[in-house]
């Protein structure tokens, strides 16, 4: 084969991969196994798993609610028909419109409320604020009870104290929530290990993907939570998510999985599901294409081979410096500022990899102005030296300050 033809073929293949995997989308390469126009929805319902010791069973795929739910009511109905019965949102998603969209759905289909494991999150930390946010969420979503209520995005476990425990117990007694827990993007392993010792955490949602799941600390944290009976939901399962068309490792990985009949994006979901202690994957699915692709991955019984797993781990190693693992205690303690380095890295990921530019800019601009003004002037040398991923922290922070402002 000539060099000219080989170059054209590579470019053509990359265009194909990019078309089916743009942004965070997962496009199925084959129809959902066993599905047809005559197939009843319950015959293609996705599997469920126990959610810790709660006694609840949840769908292994959760509908992430960070999109325009009020305008996507048909998508909610279709998700339910296919067995996606774990719905996740937060008081802050879409400025509250996400919760309102779910409430709109339950107003139209009140009989469906009992079929849904409903989750939302509070940005408040003090009992008074949490109560205010919970009552607002109940009203917005047209429901009397939240199945699982999270404190949103904790970094150290000390954000939950004895007052939080008392609040959670009262909210359960008042039948406003069934279960209680937290979500975390940063210091996940430390938060999980500490939660396993508390004895009153029912569920945790944490960043968990093929880049993170094989680490000794994460394996220890998952095992500790499983022994404590805590239900685990994985988020950020794509590990960055973007197709980089100049990346040879990405090309090798995408080609391998396309040969097997699914995308590399679907393979990343499968890798997470192969950990039996993960009850569900929370995925943002703002359109039918992504929803159907994820459902296809959940229904497909093909297991990843050891070669597949090795390929994902090899790719993770080769691209480690492009991905922030959320170990905020390492980098943020090395910067002489209150700058939330890990949060800013996450917003940059939303902008570059997910294509969610408005949300990335909004979150970045919620950082206090005096801190944002410091970002370009800070010395990140120690943070870069200590970063286990060897990320160019300074360069990325300055890039974030420029494009997210």
C-alpha positions in Angstrom: 0.0 0.0 0.0 1.3 3.4 -0.9 2.0 6.0 1.7 -0.6 8.3 0.1 -3.3 5.6 0.2 -2.4 4.7 3.8 -2.7 8.3 4.9 -6.1 8.6 3.2 -7.4 5.5 4.8 -6.3 6.6 8.3 -8.0 10.0 7.9 -11.2 8.3 6.5 -11.3 5.9 9.4 -10.8 8.7 11.9 -13.6 10.7 10.4 -15.8 7.6 10.8 -14.8 7.2 14.5 -15.3 10.9 15.1 -18.8 10.8 13.5 -20.0 8.0 15.7 -18.3 9.2 18.9 -18.5 13.0 18.7 -18.4 14.7 22.1 -19.6 12.4 24.8 -22.0 10.6 22.4 -22.1 6.8 22.1 -23.6 5.7 18.8 -24.5 2.0 18.5 -22.8 0.3 15.6 -25.4 -2.5 15.7 -29.1 -2.7 16.6 -29.9 -3.5 20.2 -29.6 -7.3 20.6 -32.9 -9.0 20.2 -34.9 -5.8 19.6 -37.4 -5.4 16.8 -40.4 -3.3 15.9 -42.6 -6.0 17.5 -40.5 -6.5 20.6 -42.2 -5.4 23.9 -40.3 -2.9 25.9 -40.0 -5.2 28.9 -38.3 -7.8 26.8 -35.4 -5.5 26.2 -35.3 -3.9 29.7 -31.7 -3.5 30.9 -30.5 -5.4 33.9 -30.7 -4.3 37.5 -28.3 -4.7 40.5 -28.8 -4.4 44.3 -28.0 -0.9 45.6 -25.8 -1.7 48.6 -27.7 -2.9 51.6 -30.7 -0.6 51.0 -32.9 -3.4 49.6 -33.5 -1.4 46.4 -32.6 -2.8 43.0 -31.5 -0.2 40.4 -31.0 -0.2 36.6 -27.3 -0.6 35.7 -27.7 2.5 33.5 -28.8 5.8 35.1 -30.2 8.8 33.2 -28.0 11.8 34.1 -30.2 14.9 34.2 -27.8 17.6 33.2 -29.6 18.6 30.0 -32.9 20.3 28.8 -35.3 17.8 30.3 -38.4 20.0 29.9 -38.0 19.8 26.1 -37.1 16.1 26.1 -40.2 14.4 27.7 -40.3 11.7 25.0 -36.8 10.7 25.9 -37.8 10.2 29.5 -40.7 7.9 28.5 -38.5 5.9 26.2 -35.8 5.5 28.8 -38.4 4.2 31.2 -39.8 1.8 28.6 -36.3 0.4 28.1 -35.7 -0.1 31.8 -33.6 3.0 32.6 -35.4 3.5 35.9 -32.6 5.3 37.9 -33.0 9.0 37.2 -30.4 11.4 38.5 -30.5 15.2 38.8 -29.4 18.0 41.1 -30.9 21.3 42.4 -28.4 23.2 40.3 -28.7 21.4 37.0 -29.8 23.7 34.2 -30.6 26.3 36.8 -33.3 24.1 38.3 -34.9 23.3 35.0 -33.7 19.7 35.2 -35.8 19.0 38.3 -38.7 21.0 36.9 -38.6 18.8 33.7 -38.9 15.7 35.8 -41.8 17.3 37.7 -43.4 18.1 34.3 -43.1 14.4 33.4 -44.6 13.1 36.7 -47.5 15.6 36.3 -48.3 14.0 33.0 -47.5 10.4 33.9 -48.1 10.2 37.7 -48.3 6.4 37.5 -44.6 6.3 36.5 -43.3 7.8 39.7 -43.4 4.5 41.5 -41.3 2.9 38.8 -38.4 5.4 39.1 -35.5 5.4 41.6 -35.2 9.2 41.8 -32.0 10.9 42.9 -31.2 14.5 43.4 -28.5 16.5 45.1 -28.0 19.5 47.3 -25.3 22.1 47.1 -26.1 23.2 50.6 -24.1 21.9 53.6 -25.9 23.2 56.7 -29.1 21.6 57.9 -31.2 24.7 57.3 -30.0 25.1 53.8 -30.3 21.4 53.0 -33.9 21.4 54.2 -34.7 24.4 52.1 -33.2 22.8 49.0 -34.9 19.5 49.6 -38.3 21.0 50.0 -37.7 23.0 46.8 -36.6 19.8 44.9 -39.7 18.0 46.1 -41.9 20.8 44.8 -40.1 21.1 41.5 -40.3 17.3 40.8 -43.9 16.9 41.9 -43.1 14.2 44.4 -43.4 13.6 48.1 -40.2 11.6 48.5 -36.7 11.4 47.0 -35.3 7.9 46.8 -31.7 8.9 47.3 -30.6 12.3 48.4 -27.0 13.4 47.9 -24.9 16.2 49.3 -23.3 17.4 46.1 -19.6 17.3 45.2 -17.9 16.9 48.6 -14.1 17.0 48.8 -13.2 16.1 52.4 -15.6 13.8 54.3 -15.7 16.4 57.1 -18.2 18.3 55.0 -20.6 15.7 56.5 -20.8 15.9 60.3 -23.0 14.8 63.2 -25.5 17.5 62.3 -25.7 16.1 58.8 -26.4 12.6 60.2 -29.2 13.9 62.5 -30.7 15.8 59.5 -30.6 12.6 57.3 -32.3 10.5 60.0 -35.1 13.1 60.5 -35.6 13.4 56.7 -36.0 9.6 56.5 -38.4 9.6 59.5 -40.4 12.3 57.8 -40.5 10.2 54.7 -39.0 12.9 52.6 -36.1 10.8 51.5 -35.5 7.0 51.6 -31.7 7.0 51.5 -28.8 9.4 51.9 -25.3 9.9 50.7 -23.0 12.1 48.7 -21.4 12.6 45.3 -17.7 13.4 44.8 -15.4 14.4 42.0 -12.3 14.9 44.1 -10.3 12.8 46.6 -12.8 10.0 45.8 -10.9 7.2 47.5 -10.4 9.1 50.7 -14.0 10.1 50.9 -15.2 6.5 50.2 -12.9 4.9 52.7 -14.0 7.4 55.4 -17.7 6.9 54.5 -17.3 3.2 55.0 -16.4 3.9 58.6 -19.3 6.2 59.3 -22.1 3.6 59.3 -24.9 5.9 58.1 -24.1 6.5 54.4 -26.4 4.6 52.0 -25.0 5.6 48.6 -22.1 7.3 46.9 -21.7 8.6 43.4 -18.0 9.1 42.4 -15.8 9.5 39.4 -14.9 6.0 38.3 -13.6 4.8 34.9 -11.0 2.6 33.2 -8.3 5.1 34.1 -9.1 5.0 37.8 -10.7 1.6 38.6 -7.4 -0.4 38.6 -5.6 1.7 41.2 -4.9 0.1 44.5 -6.6 2.8 46.5 -9.7 2.8 44.4 -10.0 -1.0 44.6 -9.6 -0.8 48.4 -12.2 2.0 48.6 -14.8 0.0 46.5 -14.2 -3.1 48.6 -14.6 -1.1 51.8 -17.9 0.4 50.6 -19.2 -2.9 49.5 -18.5 -4.5 52.9 -20.2 -1.5 54.5 -23.3 -2.0 52.3 -23.0 1.3 50.5 -24.5 1.5 47.0 -22.1 2.8 44.4 -22.9 4.8 41.3 -20.1 5.5 38.8 -19.9 8.8 36.9 -17.5 10.4 34.4 -17.1 6.8 33.1 -15.6 7.9 29.7 -12.4 9.1 31.4 -12.2 12.3 29.4 -14.4 11.3 26.5 -13.1 13.2 23.5 -11.9 11.6 20.3 -8.5 13.1 19.4 -8.1 12.4 15.8 -4.3 12.8 15.9 -3.9 10.2 18.6 -2.5 6.8 17.5 -3.4 5.1 20.8 -7.0 6.3 20.4 -7.0 5.0 16.8 -5.7 1.5 17.8 -8.3 1.3 20.6 -11.2 2.5 18.5 -10.3 0.1 15.7 -10.1 -2.8 18.0 -13.6 -2.3 19.5 -15.2 -1.5 16.1 -14.0 -4.9 14.9 -15.9 -6.4 17.8 -19.1 -4.6 17.0 -19.1 -1.7 19.5 -17.5 1.7 19.9 -14.6 2.4 22.3 -17.1 4.6 24.2 -19.4 1.6 24.7 -16.4 -0.5 25.7 -15.6 2.0 28.5 -19.0 1.5 29.9 -18.6 -2.3 29.7 -15.3 -2.0 31.6 -17.1 -0.3 34.5 -20.0 -2.8 34.6 -17.5 -5.6 34.9 -16.9 -4.5 38.5 -19.9 -6.2 40.3 -19.9 -3.7 43.2 -20.8 -0.8 40.9 -24.6 -0.7 41.0 -25.1 1.7 38.2 -23.5 4.0 35.7 -24.8 7.6 35.6 -24.5 8.9 32.0 -25.6 12.2 30.5 -27.9 11.1 27.7 -29.5 14.3 26.2 -30.7 12.7 23.0 -32.1 9.4 21.7 -28.9 8.5 19.8 -26.8 8.5 23.0 -29.6 6.8 25.0 -30.0 4.0 22.5 -26.2 3.5 22.3 -25.9 3.2 26.0 -28.8 0.8 26.2 -27.3 -1.3 23.5 -24.1 -1.5 25.6 -26.0 -2.5 28.7 -28.0 -5.2 26.9 -25.0 -6.7 25.0 -23.7 -9.7 26.9 -20.3 -9.7 25.2 -17.5 -9.6 27.9 -14.3 -7.6 27.4 -11.4 -10.0 26.9 -8.1 -9.7 28.8 -6.7 -8.2 25.6 -9.5 -5.5 25.6 -8.8 -4.7 29.2 -5.1 -4.5 28.6 -5.7 -2.1 25.6 -7.7 0.2 27.8 -5.1 0.2 30.5 -2.3 0.8 27.9 -4.2 3.7 26.5 -4.8 5.1 29.9 -1.1 5.0 30.6 -0.1 6.5 27.3 -2.6 9.4 27.8 -2.3 9.9 31.5 -1.0 13.4 31.3 -4.2 14.5 29.5 -6.5 13.4 32.4 -7.1 14.8 35.9 -7.8 12.0 38.4 -9.3 14.4 40.9 -6.7 14.0 43.6 -7.2 17.5 44.8 -5.4 17.0 48.1 -2.2 16.6 46.1 -2.2 19.5 43.7 -4.2 22.1 45.6 -2.1 21.8 48.7 0.9 22.6 46.4 -0.5 25.9 45.2 -0.3 29.0 47.4 -3.9 29.9 46.7 -7.5 28.8 47.3 -7.8 28.1 43.5 -9.9 24.9 43.1 -7.4 23.2 40.6 -9.3 20.0 40.2 -12.6 21.7 39.7 -11.1 23.9 37.0 -9.6 20.9 35.3 -13.1 19.3 35.3 -14.6 22.4 33.8 -11.9 22.4 31.1 -12.9 18.7 30.4 -16.5 19.8 30.0 -15.4 22.5 27.5 -12.9 20.5 25.5 -14.0 16.9 25.7 -17.8 17.1 26.3 -18.4 20.1 24.1 -20.5 21.5 27.0 -19.1 25.0 26.7 -21.9 27.0 28.3 -21.9 24.9 31.5 -18.1 25.0 31.7 -18.0 28.7 31.5 -20.9 29.1 34.0 -19.2 26.9 36.5 -15.9 28.6 36.1 -17.4 32.0 36.6 -19.0 30.9 39.8 -15.5 30.8 41.3 -15.0 34.0 43.3 -13.6 36.8 41.1 -10.5 37.4 43.3 -9.5 33.8 42.9 -10.1 33.8 39.1 -7.8 36.9 38.8 -5.0 35.0 40.5 -5.0 32.0 38.2 -2.5 33.3 35.6 -0.1 34.6 38.2 0.2 31.5 40.4 3.2 29.2 40.5 2.2 25.6 39.7 5.7 24.1 39.8 5.2 22.1 42.9 1.8 20.9 41.8 3.3 19.6 38.5 6.1 17.9 40.4 3.6 16.1 42.7 1.0 15.3 40.1 0.9 11.5 39.7 -0.4 12.0 36.1 2.5 14.4 35.2 0.0 17.0 33.9 1.1 20.4 32.7 -1.0 22.0 35.5 0.2 25.5 34.9 -0.4 25.5 31.1 -3.9 23.9 31.6 -4.9 26.4 34.3 -3.9 29.3 32.1 -5.7 27.8 29.2 -8.8 27.5 31.4 -8.6 31.1 32.5 -8.4 32.2 28.9 -11.2 30.2 27.3 -13.6 29.9 30.2 -13.6 33.5 31.3 
